[in-house]
Amino acid sequence: MYQVASRRRSQPPPARFVFEALVEPHREPARHWLDVFEGGTEPEIVKTVDPGLVIWSSIWRGRPDAIIRFDIEAVGNSTMLCWTLFVDDPIPSDSDVVLMRRRLNVLINANLRFTCGQ
């Protein structure tokens, strides 16, 4: 597998909340943040290590080989969250990587973040 994108950013809630939100994104209907887009699919949990690691299956129907790794680190009362996107051959074009990265940024660094009041 090849790493094609990664982003590290702080999240306002504690690490426990971020871990649970990634493992069970529909657990709190009032805090709905995981929107499956057209051409997308709901991720499955590939692996978890409580409370610091979550690995999702692909959210792209056209790239079922893709996986997303989330590394979760508690920093005081907030969280440092790093997502990393991995794919198999063929490696997507630069423009496709930009679109995939943008989709993850919207889900994680906008939708998830905004459900926590930020």
Phi, psi and omega per residue, in radians:
M1 nan 2.598 -3.129
Y2 -2.012 2.361 3.034
Q3 -1.393 2.138 -3.118
V4 -1.990 -0.266 3.125
A5 -2.823 2.681 3.106
S6 -2.767 2.624 3.088
R7 -2.628 2.381 3.119
R8 -2.133 2.230 -3.109
R9 -2.700 2.630 3.110
S10 -1.333 2.595 3.058
Q11 -2.145 2.466 -3.052
P12 -1.184 -0.609 -3.066
P13 -1.360 2.880 3.061
P14 -1.079 2.742 -3.103
A15 -0.974 -0.660 -3.141
R16 -1.022 -0.763 3.137
F17 -1.127 -0.759 -3.137
V18 -1.104 -0.791 3.105
F19 -0.983 -0.890 -3.113
E20 -1.117 -0.656 3.130
A21 -1.143 -0.626 3.113
L22 -1.304 -0.615 -3.125
V23 -1.343 -0.671 -3.132
E24 -2.270 1.336 -3.028
P25 -1.154 -0.322 -3.128
H26 -1.849 0.237 -3.084
R27 -1.101 -0.669 3.135
E28 -1.998 1.658 -3.088
P29 -0.979 -0.529 3.125
A30 -1.214 -0.328 3.134
R31 -2.000 0.825 -3.115
H32 -1.171 2.145 -3.128
W33 -2.313 -0.355 -3.095
L34 -1.594 1.661 3.106
D35 -1.695 2.085 3.061
V36 -1.380 2.168 -3.092
F37 -1.540 2.910 3.105
E38 -1.047 2.255 -3.081
G39 1.492 0.050 -3.132
G40 -1.838 3.072 3.133
T41 -2.522 2.675 3.104
E42 -1.159 2.285 3.133
P43 -1.279 2.651 2.983
E44 -1.873 2.664 3.102
I45 -1.393 2.111 3.109
V46 -1.547 -0.729 -3.098
K47 -2.790 2.563 2.985
T48 -2.393 2.561 2.950
V49 -2.321 1.805 -3.046
D50 -1.211 2.206 0.078
P51 -1.926 0.305 -2.942
G52 -1.912 -0.057 -3.057
L53 -2.561 2.346 2.993
V54 -2.396 2.317 3.056
I55 -2.121 2.198 3.115
W56 -1.783 2.653 2.905
S57 -1.295 3.109 -3.086
S58 -1.086 2.579 3.005
I59 -1.871 0.125 -3.141
W60 -2.033 2.077 3.110
R61 -1.052 -0.616 -3.124
G62 -1.330 -0.173 3.113
R63 -2.333 1.152 -3.101
P64 -1.139 -0.247 3.121
D65 -1.368 -0.308 -3.062
A66 -1.192 2.515 2.981
I67 -2.321 2.673 3.138
I68 -2.129 2.156 3.129
R69 -1.825 2.288 3.088
F70 -2.004 2.112 3.037
D71 -1.832 2.167 -3.005
I72 -2.019 2.188 -3.119
E73 -2.264 2.177 3.074
A74 -1.240 2.320 3.090
V75 -2.345 1.636 -3.047
G76 1.116 -2.217 3.121
N77 -1.627 0.077 3.131
S78 -2.105 -2.905 -3.013
T79 -2.417 2.466 2.931
M80 -1.776 2.094 -3.079
L81 -2.053 2.225 3.086
C82 -2.078 2.160 3.002
W83 -1.874 2.520 3.136
T84 -2.346 2.278 -3.122
L85 -1.794 2.215 3.111
F86 -2.089 2.507 3.078
V87 -2.431 2.777 2.996
D88 -1.597 3.117 3.006
D89 -1.154 2.552 -0.055
P90 -1.374 2.483 3.100
I91 -1.185 2.340 -3.129
P92 -1.154 2.750 3.091
S93 -1.131 2.842 3.119
D94 -0.996 -0.705 -3.128
S95 -1.181 -0.615 3.084
D96 -1.202 -0.679 3.089
V97 -1.084 -0.713 3.105
V98 -1.037 -0.774 3.137
L99 -1.151 -0.716 3.120
M100 -1.149 -0.755 3.117
R101 -1.106 -0.730 3.122
R102 -1.081 -0.728 3.136
R103 -1.074 -0.780 3.109
L104 -1.143 -0.689 3.100
N105 -1.070 -0.711 3.116
V106 -1.129 -0.827 -3.128
L107 -1.084 -0.853 -2.975
I108 -1.584 -0.867 -3.025
N109 -1.622 0.064 3.007
A110 -2.180 -1.227 -3.040
N111 -1.004 -0.962 -3.128
L112 -1.067 -0.781 -3.126
R113 -1.076 -0.757 -3.099
F114 -1.223 -0.467 3.098
T115 -1.199 -0.270 3.136
C116 -1.731 0.188 3.075
G117 1.532 0.236 3.124
Q118 -1.868 nan nan
